[in-house]
Amino acid sequence: MNRQSTFAGILIGLGACGFLALGGIPGAVIFAFGLVGVVLTGTPLYTGRAGVMPVKELPDLARIWFFNILACAVIGLVIWSLGGESVERAKTVVAGRLAQGPWRSFLRAVGCGLIIDIACWTYRSTKNLAPVLFGVPLFIVCGFYHSIADVVYIFAAGSWDAGLLWYYPMIVLGNYAGCNIRRALLPKDFAIK
């Protein structure tokens, strides 16, 4: 599972790299490459699994998260070492996120978690990629935060700000909460028709 989780992180990291390179709507659309890769390969992504794994498997979810962010940290460092416009865009992204404060960051992460969970769950149920292709740009244009992709932005920006000590845990928890809204509201046997 560790290598597969690392690969899922690489896929999301590449999507985040595309977002940093292009920015705006084109960057949001190209970011979908990452989640499309995750659902097609079945590799474990924190936000793709947080809404389906039982609470007793939280240690496994933590391991998925760790290897996802490890891969994204490496990709972020590569972007940072290359410099250029992507680094400047990453600095802007990180500064904007830190300016939101803990509560807003948590809520923005909840929104992302909900969208990613619905996209992954719908794909698993129907094998239809449309929710993935639309879900990723949706969470980005809404200004929601993805705890795995944000590791790319943090490392690409070279932003070692003390605010990250509250910011990052808040978005990890927010993504988890958002990923579990569907599970809390729909019956266990609910099926897409």
MARBA-3410 file (N, C-alpha, C, O; in Angstrom, 1 decimal):
193
0.8,-1.2,0.0,0.0,0.0,0.0,0.9,1.3,0.0,0.4,2.3,-0.5 ~ 2.0,1.2,0.6,2.9,2.4,0.7,3.3,2.9,-0.7,3.3,4.1,-1.0 ~ 3.7,2.0,-1.6,4.2,2.4,-2.9,3.0,2.9,-3.7,3.1,3.9,-4.5 ~ 1.8,2.3,-3.6,0.6,2.7,-4.3,0.2,4.1,-3.8,-0.2,5.0,-4.6 ~ 0.3,4.3,-2.5,-0.1,5.6,-1.9,0.9,6.7,-2.4,0.5,7.8,-2.7
2.2,6.3,-2.5,3.2,7.3,-3.1,2.8,7.6,-4.5,2.9,8.8,-4.9 ~ 2.4,6.6,-5.3,2.0,6.9,-6.7,0.8,7.8,-6.8,0.8,8.7,-7.6 ~ -0.2,7.6,-5.9,-1.3,8.5,-5.9,-0.9,9.9,-5.6,-1.4,10.8,-6.2 ~ 0.1,10.0,-4.7,0.6,11.4,-4.4,1.3,12.0,-5.6,1.2,13.2,-5.8 ~ 2.0,11.2,-6.3,2.7,11.6,-7.5,1.6,12.1,-8.5,1.8,13.2,-9.1
0.6,11.4,-8.7,-0.5,11.8,-9.7,-1.1,13.1,-9.3,-1.3,14.0,-10.1 ~ -1.4,13.3,-8.0,-2.0,14.5,-7.5,-1.0,15.7,-7.6,-1.3,16.8,-8.0 ~ 0.3,15.3,-7.3,1.3,16.3,-7.4,1.5,16.8,-8.8,1.8,18.0,-9.1 ~ 1.4,15.9,-9.8,1.5,16.3,-11.2,0.3,17.2,-11.6,0.5,18.2,-12.3 ~ -0.8,16.9,-11.1,-2.0,17.8,-11.4,-1.8,19.1,-10.8,-2.1,20.2,-11.4
-1.3,19.2,-9.5,-1.0,20.5,-8.9,0.1,21.2,-9.6,0.0,22.5,-9.7 ~ 1.1,20.5,-10.2,2.1,21.1,-11.0,1.5,21.8,-12.2,1.9,22.9,-12.6 ~ 0.6,21.1,-12.8,-0.1,21.7,-14.0,-0.9,22.9,-13.6,-0.9,23.9,-14.4 ~ -1.5,22.9,-12.5,-2.3,24.1,-12.0,-1.3,25.2,-11.8,-1.7,26.4,-12.2 ~ -0.2,25.0,-11.2,0.8,26.1,-11.0,1.3,26.6,-12.3,1.6,27.8,-12.4
1.5,25.8,-13.2,2.0,26.2,-14.5,1.1,27.1,-15.3,1.5,28.0,-16.0 ~ -0.2,26.7,-15.3,-1.2,27.4,-16.1,-2.1,28.4,-15.3,-2.4,29.5,-15.8 ~ -2.4,28.1,-14.1,-3.3,29.0,-13.3,-4.7,29.0,-13.8,-5.0,28.5,-14.9 ~ -5.5,29.7,-13.1,-6.9,30.0,-13.5,-7.7,28.7,-13.9,-7.4,27.6,-13.4 ~ -8.7,28.9,-14.8,-9.5,27.8,-15.2,-8.7,26.8,-16.0,-8.9,25.6,-15.7
-7.8,27.1,-16.9,-7.1,26.1,-17.6,-6.3,25.2,-16.6,-6.2,24.0,-16.7 ~ -5.7,25.8,-15.6,-5.0,25.1,-14.6,-5.9,24.2,-13.7,-5.5,23.1,-13.4 ~ -7.1,24.7,-13.4,-8.0,23.9,-12.7,-8.5,22.6,-13.5,-8.6,21.5,-13.0 ~ -8.6,22.8,-14.8,-9.0,21.7,-15.7,-7.9,20.7,-15.8,-8.2,19.5,-15.7 ~ -6.7,21.2,-16.0,-5.6,20.2,-16.2,-5.3,19.5,-14.9,-4.7,18.4,-14.9
-5.6,20.1,-13.8,-5.4,19.4,-12.5,-6.1,18.1,-12.4,-5.7,17.2,-11.7 ~ -7.3,18.0,-13.1,-8.1,16.8,-13.1,-7.3,15.6,-13.5,-7.6,14.4,-13.2 ~ -6.2,15.8,-14.2,-5.3,14.6,-14.6,-5.0,13.8,-13.4,-5.0,12.6,-13.5 ~ -4.7,14.5,-12.3,-4.2,13.8,-11.1,-5.3,12.8,-10.5,-5.0,11.6,-10.3 ~ -6.5,13.3,-10.4,-7.6,12.5,-9.8,-8.1,11.5,-10.8,-8.5,10.4,-10.4
-8.1,11.8,-12.1,-8.4,10.8,-13.1,-7.4,9.6,-13.0,-7.8,8.5,-13.0 ~ -6.1,9.9,-12.9,-5.1,8.9,-12.7,-5.4,8.0,-11.5,-5.2,6.8,-11.5 ~ -5.7,8.7,-10.4,-6.0,8.0,-9.1,-7.1,7.0,-9.3,-7.0,5.8,-8.9 ~ -8.3,7.5,-9.8,-9.4,6.6,-9.9,-9.2,5.5,-10.9,-9.7,4.4,-10.8 ~ -8.5,5.8,-12.0,-8.3,4.7,-13.0,-7.3,3.7,-12.6,-7.4,2.5,-12.9
-6.3,4.1,-11.8,-5.3,3.1,-11.3,-5.8,2.4,-10.0,-5.2,1.4,-9.6 ~ -6.8,3.1,-9.3,-7.2,2.5,-8.0,-6.2,2.7,-6.9,-6.3,2.1,-5.9 ~ -5.3,3.7,-7.1,-4.3,3.9,-6.0,-4.9,4.7,-4.9,-5.8,5.5,-5.1 ~ -4.4,4.5,-3.7,-5.1,5.1,-2.5,-4.7,6.6,-2.3,-3.5,6.9,-2.1 ~ -5.7,7.4,-2.3,-5.5,8.8,-2.1,-6.3,9.1,-0.8,-7.4,8.7,-0.6
-5.7,9.9,0.1,-6.4,10.3,1.4,-7.8,10.7,1.2,-8.7,10.2,1.8 ~ -8.0,11.7,0.3,-9.4,12.2,0.1,-10.3,11.3,-0.7,-11.5,11.5,-0.7 ~ -9.7,10.3,-1.4,-10.5,9.4,-2.1,-10.9,8.2,-1.2,-11.8,7.5,-1.5 ~ -10.2,8.0,0.0,-10.5,6.9,0.9,-11.1,7.3,2.2,-11.8,6.5,2.9 ~ -11.0,8.6,2.6,-11.4,9.0,3.9,-12.9,8.8,4.2,-13.3,8.6,5.3
-13.7,8.9,3.1,-15.1,8.7,3.2,-15.6,7.3,3.1,-16.8,7.0,3.2 ~ -14.7,6.3,2.9,-15.2,4.9,2.7,-14.5,4.0,3.7,-15.0,2.9,3.9 ~ -13.4,4.4,4.3,-12.7,3.5,5.2,-13.3,3.6,6.6,-13.6,4.7,7.1 ~ -13.5,2.4,7.3,-14.1,2.4,8.6,-13.1,3.1,9.6,-11.9,3.1,9.4 ~ -13.7,3.6,10.7,-12.9,4.3,11.7,-11.8,3.4,12.2,-10.7,3.9,12.5
-12.0,2.1,12.3,-11.0,1.2,12.8,-9.8,1.1,11.9,-8.7,0.6,12.3 ~ -9.9,1.6,10.7,-8.8,1.6,9.7,-8.1,3.0,9.7,-7.4,3.3,8.7 ~ -8.3,3.9,10.6,-7.7,5.2,10.6,-6.2,5.1,10.6,-5.5,5.9,9.9 ~ -5.5,4.1,11.2,-4.1,4.0,11.0,-3.7,3.8,9.6,-2.6,4.3,9.1 ~ -4.4,3.0,8.8,-4.2,2.8,7.4,-4.4,4.1,6.6,-3.6,4.4,5.7
-5.4,4.8,7.0,-5.7,6.1,6.3,-4.5,7.1,6.6,-4.1,7.8,5.7 ~ -4.0,7.0,7.8,-2.9,7.9,8.1,-1.7,7.5,7.3,-0.9,8.4,6.9 ~ -1.5,6.3,7.1,-0.3,5.8,6.3,-0.5,6.3,4.8,0.4,6.7,4.2 ~ -1.7,6.2,4.3,-2.0,6.6,3.0,-1.7,8.1,2.9,-1.0,8.6,2.0 ~ -2.2,8.9,3.8,-2.0,10.3,3.9,-0.5,10.6,3.9,0.0,11.5,3.1
0.3,9.9,4.7,1.7,10.2,4.8,2.4,10.0,3.5,3.2,10.8,3.1 ~ 2.2,8.9,2.8,2.9,8.6,1.6,2.4,9.5,0.4,3.1,9.8,-0.5 ~ 1.1,9.9,0.5,0.6,10.9,-0.5,1.4,12.2,-0.3,1.8,12.7,-1.3 ~ 1.5,12.7,0.9,2.2,14.0,1.1,3.7,13.9,0.9,4.3,14.9,0.5 ~ 4.3,12.7,1.1,5.7,12.6,0.9,6.0,12.8,-0.6,6.9,13.5,-0.9
5.2,12.2,-1.4,5.4,12.3,-2.9,5.1,13.8,-3.3,5.9,14.3,-4.1 ~ 4.1,14.4,-2.7,3.8,15.8,-3.1,4.9,16.7,-2.6,5.2,17.7,-3.3 ~ 5.5,16.5,-1.5,6.6,17.3,-1.0,7.8,17.2,-1.9,8.4,18.3,-2.2 ~ 8.1,16.0,-2.4,9.2,15.9,-3.4,8.9,16.7,-4.7,9.7,17.4,-5.2 ~ 7.7,16.6,-5.2,7.3,17.3,-6.4,7.4,18.8,-6.1,7.9,19.6,-7.0
6.9,19.3,-5.0,7.0,20.7,-4.6,8.4,21.2,-4.6,8.7,22.3,-5.0 ~ 9.3,20.4,-4.0,10.7,20.7,-4.0,11.3,20.8,-5.4,12.2,21.7,-5.6 ~ 10.9,19.9,-6.2,11.4,20.0,-7.6,11.0,21.3,-8.3,11.8,22.0,-8.9 ~ 9.7,21.6,-8.1,9.2,22.9,-8.7,10.0,24.1,-8.1,10.4,25.0,-8.8 ~ 10.2,24.1,-6.8,10.9,25.2,-6.1,12.3,25.3,-6.7,12.8,26.4,-6.9
13.0,24.1,-6.9,14.3,24.2,-7.4,14.4,24.7,-8.8,15.4,25.2,-9.2 ~ 13.4,24.5,-9.6,13.3,25.0,-11.0,13.1,26.5,-11.0,13.5,27.2,-12.0 ~ 12.4,27.0,-10.0,12.1,28.5,-10.0,11.0,28.8,-11.0,10.4,28.0,-11.6 ~ 10.9,30.1,-11.2,10.0,30.6,-12.3,8.6,31.0,-11.8,8.4,31.1,-10.6 ~ 7.7,31.1,-12.8,6.4,31.5,-12.5,5.6,30.6,-11.6,4.8,31.0,-10.8
5.8,29.3,-11.8,5.1,28.3,-10.9,5.4,28.6,-9.4,4.5,28.5,-8.6 ~ 6.7,28.9,-9.1,7.1,29.2,-7.7,6.3,30.5,-7.3,5.8,30.5,-6.1 ~ 6.3,31.5,-8.1,5.6,32.7,-7.7,4.1,32.5,-7.5,3.5,33.0,-6.6 ~ 3.5,31.7,-8.4,2.1,31.3,-8.2,1.9,30.6,-6.9,0.9,30.8,-6.2 ~ 2.8,29.6,-6.6,2.7,28.9,-5.3,2.8,29.8,-4.1,2.1,29.6,-3.2
3.7,30.8,-4.2,3.8,31.7,-3.0,2.5,32.5,-2.9,2.1,32.7,-1.7 ~ 1.9,32.9,-4.0,0.6,33.6,-3.9,-0.5,32.7,-3.3,-1.3,33.1,-2.5 ~ -0.5,31.4,-3.7,-1.5,30.5,-3.2,-1.4,30.3,-1.7,-2.3,30.4,-1.0 ~ -0.1,30.0,-1.3,0.1,29.8,0.1,-0.2,31.0,1.0,-0.9,30.9,2.0 ~ 0.2,32.2,0.5,-0.1,33.4,1.3,-1.6,33.6,1.4,-2.1,34.0,2.5
-2.3,33.4,0.3,-3.8,33.5,0.4,-4.4,32.5,1.3,-5.4,32.8,2.0 ~ -3.9,31.3,1.4,-4.5,30.3,2.3,-4.2,30.7,3.7,-5.1,30.6,4.6 ~ -3.0,31.1,4.0,-2.7,31.5,5.4,-3.5,32.7,5.9,-3.8,32.8,7.1 ~ -3.8,33.6,5.0,-4.6,34.7,5.3,-6.1,34.4,5.7,-6.8,35.2,6.3 ~ -6.5,33.2,5.4,-7.9,32.8,5.6,-8.2,32.6,7.1,-9.3,32.7,7.6
-7.2,32.2,7.9,-7.4,31.8,9.3,-7.9,30.4,9.4,-8.3,29.8,8.4 ~ -7.8,29.9,10.7,-8.1,28.5,10.9,-9.6,28.0,10.5,-9.7,27.0,9.8 ~ -10.6,28.8,10.9,-11.9,28.4,10.7,-12.3,28.4,9.2,-12.9,27.4,8.7 ~ -11.9,29.4,8.5,-12.2,29.5,7.0,-11.4,28.4,6.3,-12.0,27.8,5.3 ~ -10.2,28.2,6.7,-9.4,27.1,6.0,-10.1,25.7,6.2,-10.2,24.9,5.3
-10.6,25.5,7.5,-11.3,24.2,7.7,-12.5,24.1,6.8,-12.7,23.1,6.2 ~ -13.3,25.2,6.8,-14.5,25.1,6.0,-14.2,24.9,4.5,-14.9,24.2,3.8 ~ -13.2,25.6,4.0,-12.8,25.4,2.6,-12.3,24.0,2.3,-12.5,23.5,1.2 ~ -11.7,23.4,3.3,-11.2,22.0,3.1,-12.4,21.0,3.2,-12.4,20.0,2.5 ~ -13.4,21.4,4.0,-14.7,20.5,4.0,-15.3,20.5,2.7,-15.7,19.4,2.2
-15.4,21.6,2.0,-16.0,21.7,0.7,-15.2,20.8,-0.3,-15.8,20.1,-1.1 ~ -13.9,20.9,-0.3,-13.1,20.0,-1.2,-13.3,18.6,-0.9,-13.5,17.7,-1.8 ~ -13.2,18.2,0.4,-13.4,16.8,0.8,-14.8,16.2,0.3,-14.8,15.1,-0.2 ~ -15.8,17.0,0.4,-17.1,16.6,0.0,-17.1,16.3,-1.5,-17.6,15.3,-2.0 ~ -16.6,17.3,-2.3,-16.6,17.1,-3.8,-15.7,15.9,-4.2,-16.1,15.2,-5.0
-14.5,15.8,-3.6,-13.6,14.7,-4.0,-14.3,13.3,-3.6,-14.2,12.4,-4.4 ~ -14.9,13.3,-2.4,-15.5,12.0,-2.0,-16.6,11.7,-3.0,-16.7,10.5,-3.4 ~ -17.5,12.6,-3.3,-18.6,12.3,-4.3,-18.0,11.9,-5.6,-18.6,11.0,-6.2 ~ -17.0,12.6,-6.1,-16.4,12.2,-7.4,-15.9,10.8,-7.4,-16.1,10.0,-8.3 ~ -15.1,10.5,-6.4,-14.5,9.1,-6.3,-15.6,8.1,-6.1,-15.5,7.0,-6.7
-16.5,8.3,-5.2,-17.6,7.4,-4.9,-18.4,7.1,-6.1,-18.8,6.0,-6.4 ~ -18.8,8.2,-6.9,-19.6,8.1,-8.1,-18.8,7.3,-9.1,-19.4,6.4,-9.8 ~ -17.5,7.6,-9.3,-16.7,6.8,-10.2,-16.7,5.3,-9.9,-16.9,4.5,-10.7 ~ -16.5,5.0,-8.6,-16.4,3.6,-8.1,-17.8,2.9,-8.4,-17.8,1.7,-8.7 ~ -18.9,3.6,-8.3,-20.2,3.1,-8.5,-20.6,2.9,-10.0,-21.3,2.0,-10.3
-20.2,3.9,-10.8,-20.7,3.9,-12.2,-19.6,3.8,-13.2,-19.9,3.5,-14.4 ~ -18.3,3.9,-12.9,-17.2,4.0,-13.8,-17.3,5.2,-14.8,-16.8,5.2,-15.9 ~ -18.1,6.2,-14.4,-18.2,7.4,-15.2,-17.2,8.4,-14.7,-17.2,8.8,-13.5 ~ -16.4,9.0,-15.6,-15.4,9.9,-15.2,-15.9,11.4,-15.1,-15.2,12.2,-14.6 ~ -17.1,11.6,-15.5,-17.6,13.0,-15.5,-17.5,13.7,-14.1,-17.1,14.8,-14.1
-17.9,13.0,-13.0,-17.8,13.7,-11.7,-16.4,14.0,-11.4,-16.1,15.0,-10.7 ~ -15.4,13.2,-11.8,-14.0,13.5,-11.5,-13.5,14.7,-12.4,-12.9,15.6,-11.9 ~ -13.9,14.6,-13.7,-13.5,15.7,-14.6,-14.1,17.1,-14.2,-13.4,18.1,-14.4 ~ -15.3,17.1,-13.7,-15.9,18.3,-13.3,-15.6,18.7,-11.8,-15.6,19.8,-11.5 ~ -15.5,17.6,-11.0,-15.3,17.9,-9.6,-14.0,18.6,-9.2,-14.0,19.5,-8.3
-12.9,18.2,-9.9,-11.6,18.9,-9.6,-11.7,20.4,-9.9,-11.4,21.2,-9.1 ~ -12.1,20.8,-11.2,-12.2,22.2,-11.4,-13.2,22.9,-10.5,-13.0,24.1,-10.1 ~ -14.2,22.2,-10.1,-15.2,22.8,-9.2,-14.6,23.1,-7.9,-14.8,24.3,-7.4 ~ -13.9,22.2,-7.3,-13.3,22.6,-6.0,-12.3,23.7,-6.1,-12.2,24.5,-5.2 ~ -11.6,23.8,-7.2,-10.6,24.8,-7.3,-11.2,26.2,-7.6,-10.9,27.1,-6.9
-12.2,26.2,-8.5,-12.8,27.6,-8.7,-13.7,28.0,-7.5,-13.9,29.2,-7.4 ~ -14.1,27.1,-6.7,-14.8,27.5,-5.5,-13.9,28.0,-4.4,-14.3,28.5,-3.4 ~ -12.6,27.8,-4.6,-11.6,28.2,-3.6,-11.5,27.2,-2.4,-11.1,27.7,-1.3 ~ -11.7,26.0,-2.7,-11.6,25.0,-1.6,-10.2,24.4,-1.6,-9.5,24.5,-2.6 ~ -9.8,23.8,-0.5,-8.4,23.4,-0.2,-8.3,21.9,-0.1,-9.1,21.2,0.5
-7.3,21.3,-0.9,-7.0,19.9,-0.9,-5.7,19.7,-0.1,-4.7,20.1,-0.5 ~ -5.8,18.9,0.9,-4.7,18.8,1.8,-3.5,18.1,1.2,-2.3,18.3,1.7 ~ -3.7,17.3,0.2,-2.6,16.6,-0.5,-1.9,17.6,-1.5,-0.7,17.7,-1.5 ~ -2.7,18.2,-2.3,-2.2,19.1,-3.3,-1.5,20.3,-2.7,-0.5,20.8,-3.2 ~ -2.0,20.7,-1.5,-1.5,21.9,-0.9,0.0,21.7,-0.4,0.7,22.6,-0.2
0.4,20.4,-0.2,1.8,20.1,0.1,2.7,20.5,-1.0,3.8,21.0,-0.8 ~ 2.2,20.3,-2.3,3.0,20.8,-3.4,3.2,22.3,-3.4,4.3,22.8,-3.5 ~ 2.1,23.0,-3.1,2.1,24.5,-3.1,3.1,25.0,-2.0,3.8,25.9,-2.2 ~ 3.0,24.3,-0.8,3.8,24.8,0.3,5.3,24.6,0.0,6.1,25.5,0.3 ~ 5.6,23.4,-0.5,7.0,23.2,-0.8,7.5,23.9,-2.0,8.7,24.4,-2.0
6.7,24.1,-3.0,7.1,24.9,-4.2,7.3,26.3,-3.8,8.1,27.0,-4.4 ~ 6.5,26.8,-2.9,6.7,28.2,-2.5,7.9,28.4,-1.6,8.4,29.6,-1.5 ~ 8.4,27.4,-1.0,9.5,27.6,0.0,9.0,28.4,1.2,9.8,29.1,1.8 ~ 7.7,28.2,1.5,7.1,29.0,2.6,7.1,28.2,3.9,6.3,27.4,4.1 ~ 8.1,28.5,4.7,8.2,27.9,6.0,7.7,28.8,7.1,8.4,29.2,7.9
6.4,29.1,7.0,5.8,30.1,7.9,5.2,29.4,9.1,4.7,28.2,8.9 ~ 5.3,30.0,10.2,4.7,29.3,11.5,3.2,29.1,11.3,2.7,28.2,12.0 ~ 2.6,29.9,10.5,1.1,29.7,10.3,0.8,28.3,9.8,-0.4,27.9,9.9 ~ 1.7,27.7,9.1,1.5,26.4,8.6,1.2,25.4,9.7,0.6,24.3,9.4 ~ 1.6,25.6,10.9,1.4,24.7,12.0,0.0,24.6,12.4,-0.5,23.6,12.9
-0.8,25.7,12.2,-2.3,25.6,12.4,-3.0,25.3,11.1,-4.0,24.5,11.1 ~ -2.5,25.9,10.0,-3.2,25.7,8.7,-3.3,24.3,8.2,-4.4,23.8,7.9 ~ -2.1,23.6,8.2,-2.2,22.3,7.6,-3.0,21.3,8.3,-3.8,20.6,7.7 ~ -2.9,21.2,9.6,-3.8,20.2,10.4,-5.3,20.6,10.2,-6.1,19.7,10.1 ~ -5.6,21.9,10.1,-7.0,22.2,9.9,-7.5,21.7,8.5,-8.7,21.3,8.4
-6.7,21.8,7.5,-7.2,21.3,6.2,-7.3,19.8,6.1,-8.1,19.2,5.4 ~ -6.4,19.1,6.8,-6.4,17.7,6.8,-7.7,17.2,7.5,-8.4,16.4,7.0 ~ -8.0,17.9,8.6,-9.3,17.5,9.3,-10.5,18.0,8.6,-11.5,17.3,8.5 ~ -10.4,19.1,7.9,-11.5,19.6,7.1,-11.8,18.7,5.9,-13.0,18.4,5.6 ~ -10.8,18.2,5.3,-11.0,17.2,4.2,-11.6,16.0,4.7,-12.5,15.4,4.1
-11.2,15.5,5.9,-11.8,14.3,6.4,-13.2,14.5,6.7,-14.1,13.6,6.4 ~ -13.6,15.6,7.3,-15.0,15.9,7.7,-15.8,16.0,6.4,-16.9,15.4,6.3 ~ -15.3,16.6,5.4,-16.0,16.7,4.1,-16.2,15.4,3.4,-17.3,15.1,2.8 ~ -15.2,14.6,3.5,-15.3,13.2,2.9,-16.3,12.4,3.6,-16.8,11.4,3.0 ~ -16.7,12.7,4.8,-17.6,11.8,5.5,-19.1,12.4,5.5,-19.9,11.8,6.2
-19.3,13.5,4.9,-20.7,14.0,4.8,-21.6,13.1,4.1,-22.7,12.8,4.6 ~ -21.2,12.6,2.9,-22.1,11.7,2.2,-22.4,10.4,3.0,-23.5,9.9,3.0 ~ -21.3,9.9,3.7,-21.5,8.7,4.5,-22.5,8.9,5.6,-23.2,8.0,6.0 ~ -22.4,10.1,6.2,-23.3,10.4,7.3,-24.8,10.6,6.9,-25.7,10.4,7.6 ~ -25.0,11.1,5.7,-26.3,11.4,5.2,-27.0,10.3,4.4,-28.3,10.2,4.5
-26.3,9.5,3.7,-26.9,8.5,2.8,-26.9,7.2,3.5,-25.9,6.8,4.2 ~ -27.9,6.4,3.3,-27.9,5.0,3.9,-26.7,4.2,3.4,-26.3,4.4,2.2 ~ -26.3,3.3,4.1,-25.1,2.5,3.8,-25.3,1.7,2.4,-24.4,1.6,1.6 ~ -26.6,1.3,2.2,-26.9,0.6,1.0,-27.3,1.5,-0.2,-27.8,0.9,-1.2 ~ -27.2,2.8,0.0,-27.6,3.7,-1.1,-26.8,3.4,-2.4,-25.6,3.3,-2.3
-27.5,3.4,-3.5,-26.8,3.1,-4.7,-27.2,4.2,-5.8,-28.4,4.6,-5.8 ~ -26.3,4.5,-6.6,-26.6,5.4,-7.7,-27.3,4.7,-8.8,-27.0,3.6,-9.1 ~ -28.4,5.3,-9.3,-29.2,4.6,-10.3,-29.0,5.2,-11.7,-29.7,4.7,-12.6
END
